[in-house]
Amino acid sequence: MARQTLGYLRTLFEREGIAPRKRYGQNFLIDLNLHDVIVAAGEVGPNDVVLEVGPGAGALTRRMADLGAAVIAVEIDPAMARLTRNAVEGRPNVRVLQRDALANKNRIAPEVLDAVRAGLAVDPVARRFKLVANLPYNVATPILTNLLVAEEPRVELMAVTIQWEVAERIVATPGTSAYGALSVLTNALASAEIVRKLPPSVFWPRPLVDSAIMVIRPDPARRTRLGDVVWFQSVIRRVFNHRRKNIRRVLHGYYRDMLTKSDIEDLLSQAELAPDARAETMTVDQLVGLAHRLKERLHAAPNWDGNSNSSEDSEDALDEKDDDE
C-alpha cells in the first residue's frame, strides 16, 4: 500500500468518487512520520487487541495489523469503511465494522465492545486492549471517557490524536481555565501526557485548530482508590456544572432534600474543605475525598434512595456550564 500522502489520497478519492465529510470530522494525516509516532506511542504489538475509531483510508489500520495486532476498525462512513477493507484485504487479524462507535454519548456501541471481547477471548491472559486512533473531533471526548470508566473490557492504553483544546483540558491543573470535569475524571483514573502538538498542515483537509497526539494510561490503583466510578462521575458532573459557586451552596442545591446545611458543613469539614471552596480550584484528591464523604453521608440519610443520578444533570456527562452566581 502506498504511503498516505496528500497526492495519494486525492488520487484515491477522485478514483472512488468520494470526498472528506465534515459531518464525520474526517481529517486525514498526511505527514508520513506521524502514523509511526502514533503506533510507537500505543506500543502496538502482537499481544494487543486494538480498537481504532475512524480508520478512514486504512493506513494506520494496516500498519498495526502488520505488527500482528488484532485490529477492530470502526468506521461510520460506508465509503471510508470500503477503503479500510481494501487497505487490509487478506489480513485475517482485522475486523472492519461499518457503524457508529457510540450507542449514544454515554455508551460505546455494544457491537463494538462485543468485538473487543471476542478478540481478548483468544488469549485472555496475554492480550491487552488498547485504543489507538486518529479520532474524529466530534466523538473524541465521549470515546475516551466511556472507555476510561467502563468496568469491562478494561482498556490498558489509549494513544490518540485529538483536538488540542481537548488535550489541554485533560492535562489541566486546578485554577486554570481549562480545568474541569474532564481533567478530574481522567486524572482520577489514569495518567496522561501530550506526546506532540500537531499543526493543521499535517492533515487533509486542514482543520481550523491545532491537534495533539496524546497517551492516556489507566491506572488500576487509582481506580481502586476511587471506588464507585459512576458515583464519582455524577458528583464531578454536578459540581462543575457550577464551577464558580462555593461548594457548600452547590451541594445544598442538589441534596437539600437529604442533607441539612449543617450536614453539608460537617462533611466539608471532614473532607478538609473550606465551605467557600470552588470546584475549579479543588485538586483531584480533594474531589475524590469529597465524593467518598458525600456518599457516606447520603447513605446514612433516612430518605436516601440510592440513586446517584438526577433529572437536573445534563445528559452529556462532561458538558460543563459556567455559573458566576
C-alpha positions as CSV (number, residue, x, y, z in Angstrom):
1,M,0.0,0.0,0.0
2,A,1.3,3.5,-0.9
3,R,2.1,5.9,1.9
4,Q,-0.8,8.1,2.7
5,T,0.4,11.4,1.2
6,L,-1.8,14.2,0.1
7,G,-1.3,13.3,-3.6
8,Y,-2.1,9.6,-2.9
9,L,-5.3,10.5,-1.0
10,R,-6.6,13.0,-3.6
11,T,-6.0,10.4,-6.4
12,L,-7.7,7.7,-4.4
13,F,-10.7,9.8,-3.5
14,E,-11.1,11.0,-7.1
15,R,-11.0,7.5,-8.4
16,E,-13.5,6.3,-5.9
17,G,-15.8,9.4,-6.4
18,I,-15.7,10.4,-2.7
19,A,-14.6,13.4,-0.7
20,P,-13.9,14.0,3.0
21,R,-17.0,14.7,5.0
22,K,-17.0,17.4,7.6
23,R,-20.1,15.8,9.2
24,Y,-17.9,12.9,10.4
25,G,-14.9,15.0,11.4
26,Q,-12.8,13.5,8.6
27,N,-9.2,14.9,8.6
28,F,-6.6,12.5,7.3
29,L,-3.0,12.5,8.5
30,I,-0.6,13.2,5.5
31,D,2.7,13.6,7.4
32,L,4.5,10.3,6.6
33,N,6.0,10.0,10.1
34,L,3.0,10.6,12.3
35,H,1.5,7.1,11.9
36,D,4.7,5.7,13.1
37,V,4.6,8.1,16.1
38,I,1.1,7.1,17.0
39,V,1.9,3.4,16.7
40,A,5.0,3.8,18.8
41,A,3.0,5.8,21.4
42,G,0.5,3.0,21.5
43,E,3.2,0.3,21.9
44,V,1.3,-1.8,19.4
45,G,2.3,-5.4,19.1
46,P,1.1,-9.0,18.5
47,N,-0.5,-9.3,22.0
48,D,-2.8,-6.4,21.5
49,V,-6.5,-6.1,20.6
50,V,-6.6,-2.5,19.2
51,L,-9.8,-0.5,18.7
52,E,-9.4,2.1,16.0
53,V,-12.3,4.6,15.6
54,G,-12.3,6.4,12.3
55,P,-9.8,4.4,10.2
56,G,-10.6,6.3,7.1
57,A,-8.4,5.1,4.2
58,G,-6.9,2.4,6.4
59,A,-3.2,3.4,6.5
60,L,-2.9,3.2,10.3
61,T,-5.1,0.1,10.4
62,R,-2.7,-1.7,8.0
63,R,0.4,-0.7,9.9
64,M,-1.0,-2.0,13.2
65,A,-2.2,-5.2,11.5
66,D,1.3,-5.8,10.0
67,L,2.7,-5.6,13.6
68,G,0.5,-8.6,14.5
69,A,-2.2,-6.8,16.5
70,A,-5.8,-7.8,16.3
71,V,-7.4,-4.6,15.0
72,I,-11.1,-3.7,15.2
73,A,-11.6,-0.7,12.9
74,V,-14.9,1.1,13.4
75,E,-16.0,3.4,10.6
76,I,-19.4,5.2,10.4
77,D,-18.9,6.3,6.7
78,P,-19.7,3.5,4.3
79,A,-17.3,4.9,1.7
80,M,-14.4,5.0,4.2
81,A,-15.2,1.6,5.5
82,R,-14.8,0.3,2.0
83,L,-11.4,2.0,1.7
84,T,-10.4,0.5,5.0
85,R,-11.4,-3.0,3.9
86,N,-9.5,-2.6,0.6
87,A,-6.4,-1.5,2.5
88,V,-6.3,-4.5,4.8
89,E,-7.5,-7.1,2.3
90,G,-6.1,-10.5,3.1
91,R,-5.3,-9.7,6.7
92,P,-7.4,-12.0,8.9
93,N,-6.4,-10.1,12.1
94,V,-8.5,-7.1,11.1
95,R,-12.3,-6.7,11.5
96,V,-13.9,-3.7,10.0
97,L,-17.3,-2.6,11.5
98,Q,-19.3,-0.1,9.4
99,R,-21.2,1.6,12.2
100,D,-21.2,4.4,14.8
101,A,-18.8,3.5,17.6
102,L,-21.2,5.1,20.1
103,A,-24.7,3.9,21.0
104,N,-25.1,7.4,22.5
105,K,-22.8,10.0,24.1
106,N,-22.7,8.0,27.3
107,R,-22.2,4.5,25.9
108,I,-20.0,2.6,23.5
109,A,-22.0,0.6,21.0
110,P,-22.5,-3.0,22.3
111,E,-21.4,-4.5,18.9
112,V,-18.0,-2.7,19.3
113,L,-17.5,-4.0,22.8
114,D,-18.5,-7.5,21.8
115,A,-15.9,-7.4,19.0
116,V,-13.2,-6.4,21.6
117,R,-14.3,-9.1,24.0
118,A,-14.1,-11.7,21.2
119,G,-10.5,-10.6,20.4
120,L,-9.5,-10.8,24.0
121,A,-11.1,-14.2,24.5
122,V,-8.5,-15.7,22.1
123,D,-5.9,-15.4,24.9
124,P,-7.4,-13.5,27.9
125,V,-4.1,-13.7,29.9
126,A,-1.7,-12.4,27.3
127,R,-3.9,-10.0,25.3
128,R,-4.2,-6.3,26.1
129,F,-7.0,-4.0,25.0
130,K,-5.9,-0.6,23.6
131,L,-7.4,2.3,21.7
132,V,-5.1,3.6,19.0
133,A,-6.6,6.0,16.5
134,N,-6.7,9.4,14.7
135,L,-10.0,10.2,16.5
136,P,-12.6,12.3,14.7
137,Y,-13.0,15.5,16.6
138,N,-16.8,15.2,17.0
139,V,-16.6,11.9,19.0
140,A,-13.2,12.1,20.7
141,T,-14.3,13.1,24.2
142,P,-17.2,10.5,24.6
143,I,-15.0,7.8,23.1
144,L,-12.2,8.5,25.6
145,T,-14.4,8.9,28.7
146,N,-16.7,6.0,28.0
147,L,-13.7,3.6,27.6
148,L,-12.0,5.0,30.6
149,V,-14.9,4.5,33.0
150,A,-16.0,1.1,31.6
151,E,-15.7,-1.8,34.0
152,E,-15.0,-4.2,31.2
153,P,-13.4,-4.7,28.9
154,R,-10.7,-2.6,30.6
155,V,-8.6,-0.5,28.3
156,E,-4.9,-0.6,29.2
157,L,-3.6,2.3,27.0
158,M,-5.0,4.9,24.7
159,A,-2.8,6.6,22.1
160,V,-4.9,9.1,20.0
161,T,-4.9,12.3,18.0
162,I,-7.4,14.7,19.4
163,Q,-8.2,18.4,19.2
164,W,-5.5,20.5,21.1
165,E,-8.2,22.1,23.2
166,V,-9.4,18.7,24.5
167,A,-5.8,17.6,25.2
168,E,-5.3,20.8,27.2
169,R,-8.4,20.1,29.2
170,I,-7.3,16.6,30.0
171,V,-3.9,17.7,31.5
172,A,-5.1,21.0,33.0
173,T,-4.4,21.7,36.7
174,P,-6.7,23.4,39.3
175,G,-7.2,27.1,39.0
176,T,-6.6,27.2,35.2
177,S,-9.4,28.0,32.7
178,A,-9.1,24.5,31.0
179,Y,-9.5,22.6,34.3
180,G,-12.9,20.9,34.6
181,A,-14.7,17.6,34.9
182,L,-12.8,16.0,32.0
183,S,-9.5,16.9,33.7
184,V,-10.6,15.4,37.0
185,L,-12.2,12.2,35.7
186,T,-9.2,11.4,33.5
187,N,-6.6,12.1,36.2
188,A,-8.6,10.2,38.9
189,L,-8.4,7.1,36.8
190,A,-5.2,7.4,34.7
191,S,-2.0,9.3,33.9
192,A,-2.0,11.4,30.7
193,E,0.6,13.1,28.6
194,I,0.8,15.1,25.4
195,V,3.3,13.5,23.1
196,R,3.3,16.0,20.3
197,K,1.4,19.1,19.2
198,L,0.3,18.9,15.6
199,P,-0.3,21.9,13.3
200,P,-3.3,21.9,10.8
201,S,-0.8,21.4,7.9
202,V,-0.3,17.7,8.8
203,F,-3.9,17.0,8.0
204,W,-6.1,17.0,4.8
205,P,-8.4,18.8,4.8
206,R,-6.8,21.2,7.2
207,P,-8.7,21.7,10.4
208,L,-9.1,25.2,11.8
209,V,-7.3,24.3,15.1
210,D,-4.2,22.5,16.3
211,S,-4.3,18.9,17.4
212,A,-2.2,16.6,19.7
213,I,-1.0,13.1,20.0
214,M,-1.9,12.1,23.5
215,V,-1.3,9.0,25.6
216,I,-3.6,8.0,28.5
217,R,-2.6,5.1,30.7
218,P,-5.4,3.9,33.0
219,D,-4.1,3.1,36.5
220,P,-5.7,0.1,38.4
221,A,-4.5,1.6,41.7
222,R,-6.2,4.9,41.1
223,R,-9.4,3.1,40.1
224,T,-9.4,1.0,43.3
225,R,-8.9,4.2,45.4
226,L,-11.7,5.9,43.5
227,G,-14.2,3.0,44.2
228,D,-17.6,3.8,42.7
229,V,-16.7,5.4,39.3
230,V,-20.3,6.1,38.3
231,W,-20.9,7.9,41.6
232,F,-17.7,9.9,41.3
233,Q,-18.6,10.9,37.7
234,S,-22.1,12.1,38.8
235,V,-20.5,14.2,41.6
236,I,-18.0,15.9,39.5
237,R,-20.6,16.5,36.8
238,R,-22.7,18.3,39.3
239,V,-20.0,20.4,41.0
240,F,-18.5,21.5,37.6
241,N,-21.9,22.5,36.3
242,H,-21.5,25.3,38.8
243,R,-17.7,25.5,38.9
244,R,-17.6,29.1,40.3
245,K,-20.1,28.7,43.0
246,N,-18.9,27.8,46.5
247,I,-19.1,24.1,47.1
248,R,-21.4,24.4,50.1
249,R,-24.1,26.2,48.0
250,V,-23.7,23.6,45.2
251,L,-24.2,20.6,47.5
252,H,-27.1,22.2,49.3
253,G,-28.8,22.9,45.9
254,Y,-28.5,19.3,44.8
255,Y,-29.1,17.5,48.1
256,R,-31.3,19.8,50.1
257,D,-33.9,17.1,50.4
258,M,-31.5,14.7,52.1
259,L,-28.9,16.9,53.9
260,T,-29.2,20.0,56.0
261,K,-26.8,22.9,55.8
262,S,-25.3,21.7,59.0
263,D,-24.7,18.2,57.5
264,I,-23.0,19.7,54.5
265,E,-20.8,21.9,56.6
266,D,-19.8,18.9,58.7
267,L,-18.9,16.7,55.7
268,L,-16.9,19.5,54.2
269,S,-15.0,19.8,57.5
270,Q,-14.3,16.1,57.5
271,A,-13.1,16.4,53.9
272,E,-10.9,19.3,55.0
273,L,-12.5,21.6,52.6
274,A,-13.5,25.3,53.2
275,P,-17.2,26.0,52.7
276,D,-16.3,28.7,50.1
277,A,-14.0,26.4,48.1
278,R,-15.0,26.1,44.4
279,A,-14.7,23.1,42.2
280,E,-12.4,24.9,39.7
281,T,-9.8,25.3,42.4
282,M,-10.1,21.8,44.1
283,T,-7.5,19.1,43.4
284,V,-8.4,15.6,42.1
285,D,-7.6,14.2,45.6
286,Q,-9.9,16.7,47.3
287,L,-12.7,15.9,44.9
288,V,-12.2,12.1,45.4
289,G,-12.3,12.7,49.1
290,L,-15.5,14.8,48.8
291,A,-17.2,12.2,46.7
292,H,-16.4,9.5,49.3
293,R,-17.6,11.6,52.2
294,L,-20.8,12.7,50.4
295,K,-21.7,9.1,49.6
296,E,-21.2,8.0,53.2
297,R,-23.3,10.9,54.5
298,L,-26.1,10.3,51.9
299,H,-26.2,6.6,52.7
300,A,-26.9,7.5,56.3
301,A,-29.7,9.9,55.4
302,P,-33.2,8.5,56.1
303,N,-34.6,9.4,52.7
304,W,-31.7,8.4,50.5
305,D,-32.9,6.2,47.7
306,G,-29.5,5.1,46.4
307,N,-29.9,6.9,43.1
308,S,-26.8,8.9,42.1
309,N,-28.4,10.4,39.0
310,S,-30.8,13.4,38.8
311,S,-33.0,14.9,36.2
312,E,-31.1,18.1,37.0
313,D,-28.0,16.7,35.5
314,S,-27.0,17.3,31.9
315,E,-27.4,14.2,29.7
316,D,-23.9,14.8,28.4
317,A,-21.7,13.7,31.3
318,L,-18.9,16.1,30.7
319,D,-20.5,19.1,29.2
320,E,-19.6,21.9,31.6
321,K,-21.6,25.1,32.2
322,D,-20.1,28.2,33.8
323,D,-22.2,29.8,36.6
324,D,-20.9,33.0,38.1
325,E,-23.6,33.4,40.7
